[in-house]
Amino acid sequence: MIKNDKFFVAPPGQDGTIKEILRFAIANGAGRAVDRDGISPGPWSPDQLTDAISEIDKNSVGVDLRTVQLWFQENDKGISADNIRWLARIFGCGETNATSEWQTALAAGQQRLNAKRRQRRRRAAPSDEYATTEQLDIEVAKDPTPSAGGGLYQEKDERDGFNLAKRSEALFNARNSLNLPIAVWTTCGILWFSTYILGVHSVTYSPASGLDKQVGFYWSISWTIGEMALLPVFLILVSDLISFWKNEGRSSLCVSGCNEVDESGWLRRVENFSFSYWAILLICFFGIFLLQWAGVYLKPLLEGQPGKAMVDWILVTLVKPEIATKIEMISVSFFAFFYSGLIYWFFFVGLLLLYKITSDFRQVYEDQKNRSSERLDEMATKVSMRIMHGLFRCTVLGVMLATSIKLNAAYLVSDGQNILIWLVQDALIFIGTGIDRWSWLSQSPSPFFTSFLLLFITTFVFFLCSVQIYHVLEGSSRRSKDCKRKCIKNTSDMVMPAMVMWNRMLAVVVLLAANYFAIGVFYGFSFLLAACVVLAIYSFFWRDKFVDVS
């Protein structure tokens, strides 16, 4: 039968599990577009089904290929409520009644699969990991017949409305991992071009007699290196780590068989912090964008006097009004700080997701260790190393981002000619070449405070996540000490190198943070800065033989 130019197959009898019903639909190519002769092109492949689900208009999140591949395999993993709805729409060829029939069949099949799994685990302790499946059973029992408008899942989704937590997590989805960096690069490119047109890309002014100080946008390392290089790499790494955890790490810990499809349990824990996502959005919009722009830049631009404010590529037009008009600088500064608030919202959401990964990792480990397994601790150690490396790299980038902001601000309130000459001058003073010492200008560097907050939040999240990982490693170590099985002995051999690597990462983060506080405090800080930059680059590429999860 053909519906909407697609091959329609009625759902099978009401006695199979959701896995059996899914195999029936896949084998028959239900919902696939027919050719000119009205013949189905054949069964679904994982790639084709993934693309079909992701192309549904109302599905803004999509689905990972790894999740769909699990549906094709022989296992006891169920399917989330949202994905059941998307599958029903595909197999029903987008026709209302047919979609309802398929959704009823799939939901009933999910019930039967849940019942079989509960029979095999009557003695197992319940955990919150299975809450969604139990909730699905209750919902289907209350109303086993979906409405014509799309069923109980559609109604539930409409009641939920806009979900900022889920949308924020979707921004870091692995299928779209370059979307955020491309957005950052594109917006920053517009800013670069705007500053060039206005002539503030490379501009000097004279804060003191005989000094021509460079304050151009292109010389500002916080805007160029920090926001153009460090932050996009951070976003890519967070996306990669989320993809690993959702598609490989989480399922590898379910060595005794999980009752819930992995992606649903992860999304449920993401949504538990929905207030935090709104708080971050408000802080970035009102704090980083509106408050900083209006207080530090808009007020001096309207008054026509910089006062004690730090003169940079924006406020330099007050000292040299021939460069650009007030209206032009108000407009470009508004755009610059709106862009800054947006990308730091990305950054803080990424930090929150890193914390959710480690807390979810610890919770899944705690749930699974009650079901004793020889491979659990081995896999937990491997997964912890992968998460630890990703977390460490993101922290290094965050600390260096804060360092670039403070370093740029310190230069702007010094009497250095440009930032490179200033750093070389500082190094020459330290080794005693007799060169004149640099000094401070009478300006107020507001970025000192904002960079400190950035450093504090980044390191706080790192230490908080490290505690979660350390707890799992310590638990694996304890379980392996009194066990004589070969697999656990291998785990014991892996835990010690993991602990050593953890301590090395901790030491690097502490040293990089100390370097931040040393900027401008004493002559010769540039040597420590150079050493920490080299250390950050070197440690960024640390590898460990236990990182790969197999």
Secondary structure by P-SEA (a helix, b strand, c coil): cccccbbbbccccccccaaaaaaaaaaacccccccccccccccccaaaaaaaaaacccccccccaaaaaaaaccccccccaaaaaaaaaaaacccaaaaaaaaaaaaaaaaaaaaaaaaacccccccccaaaaaaaaaaaaacccccccccaaaaaaaaacccaaaaaaaaacccccaaaaaaaaaaaaaaaaaaaaacccbbbbbcccccccccccccccccccccccaaaaaaaaaaaaaaaaacccccccccccccccaaaaaaaaaacaaaaaaaaaaaaaccccaaaaaaccaaaaaaccccccccccccccccccccccaaaaaaaaaaaaaaaaaaaaaaaaaaaaaaaaaaaaaaaaaaaaaacccaaaaaaaaaaaaaaaaaaaaaaaaaaaaaaaaaaaaaaacccccaaaaaaaaaaaaaccccbbbbbccccccaaaaaaaaaaaaaaaaaaaaaaaaaaaaaaaaaacccccaaaaaaaaaaaaaaaaaaaaaaaaaaaaaaaaaccccccaaaaaaaaaaaaaaaaaccccccccc
